[in-house]
Amino acid sequence: MYIKSIADLQVGEKGTIKEFQNEEISLKLLEMGCLPNAEVEVTQKAPFGDPICIRVADYQLSLRRREAHTVLVQ
């Protein structure tokens, strides 16, 4: 499996967080439980793809598309 961003995942697709590309956004996401090697699942996307709702650590989290592009998953 190759690395892509959370924004590239389709609804129902899962991935494992591998790295963050933006230090500022990564600090916010780390505080919310988006830790390296955590499994995430895209549960919903708005009609134009923004925001994106993900499940991580048994709770739902909404991300802007630009934030989701900075989280790389495998």
C-alpha positions as a printed NumPy array, in Angstrom:
array([[  0.   ,   0.   ,   0.   ],
       [  1.316,   3.453,  -0.848],
       [  1.207,   6.64 ,   1.204],
       [ -1.51 ,   9.231,   0.523],
       [ -3.277,  11.928,   2.511],
       [ -6.493,  11.581,   4.483],
       [ -8.103,  13.867,   1.884],
       [ -7.398,  11.201,  -0.774],
       [ -9.302,   8.47 ,   1.097],
       [-12.852,   7.633,   0.065],
       [-15.762,   7.299,   2.508],
       [-15.38 ,   3.968,   4.332],
       [-11.682,   3.691,   3.54 ],
       [ -9.168,   3.311,   6.374],
       [ -5.538,   4.233,   6.774],
       [ -2.785,   4.356,   9.375],
       [ -1.249,   7.748,  10.157],
       [  2.409,   7.769,   9.089],
       [  3.483,  11.418,   9.133],
       [  2.403,  15.051,   9.2  ],
       [  3.507,  17.654,   6.674],
       [  2.601,  20.796,   8.629],
       [  4.003,  21.283,  12.118],
       [  1.394,  23.831,  13.209],
       [ -1.584,  21.701,  12.155],
       [  0.065,  18.516,  13.433],
       [  0.241,  19.873,  16.991],
       [ -3.502,  20.512,  16.966],
       [ -4.223,  17.06 ,  15.538],
       [ -1.886,  15.31 ,  17.986],
       [ -3.765,  16.947,  20.863],
       [ -6.998,  15.539,  19.423],
       [ -5.7  ,  11.97 ,  19.262],
       [ -4.37 ,  11.754,  15.712],
       [ -1.181,   9.99 ,  16.723],
       [  1.34 ,   8.238,  14.488],
       [  0.262,   4.637,  13.772],
       [ -3.349,   5.4  ,  14.774],
       [ -5.969,   3.993,  12.407],
       [ -8.342,   6.517,  10.84 ],
       [-11.474,   5.919,   8.791],
       [-13.223,   8.484,   6.613],
       [-16.883,   8.315,   7.654],
       [-18.35 ,  11.261,   5.731],
       [-17.443,  13.938,   3.221],
       [-19.409,  17.077,   2.473],
       [-20.702,  17.376,  -1.112],
       [-17.704,  19.435,  -2.25 ],
       [-15.227,  17.489,  -0.076],
       [-14.925,  20.022,   2.744],
       [-15.138,  19.214,   5.64 ],
       [-14.111,  15.581,   5.979],
       [-15.312,  13.566,   8.964],
       [-12.978,  10.864,  10.27 ],
       [-13.135,   8.303,  13.07 ],
       [ -9.976,   8.081,  15.174],
       [ -9.597,   6.575,  18.659],
       [-13.354,   5.797,  18.83 ],
       [-14.567,   9.344,  18.219],
       [-15.511,  11.51 ,  15.253],
       [-13.394,  14.445,  14.132],
       [-14.043,  16.925,  11.324],
       [-11.124,  18.269,   9.307],
       [-10.919,  20.912,   6.641],
       [ -9.654,  19.544,   3.354],
       [ -6.44 ,  21.585,   3.634],
       [ -5.794,  20.037,   7.07 ],
       [ -6.547,  16.541,   5.799],
       [ -3.985,  16.989,   2.989],
       [ -1.231,  17.418,   5.592],
       [ -1.794,  14.017,   7.246],
       [ -0.192,  11.145,   5.346],
       [ -1.58 ,   7.644,   5.796],
       [ -0.722,   4.212,   4.524]])
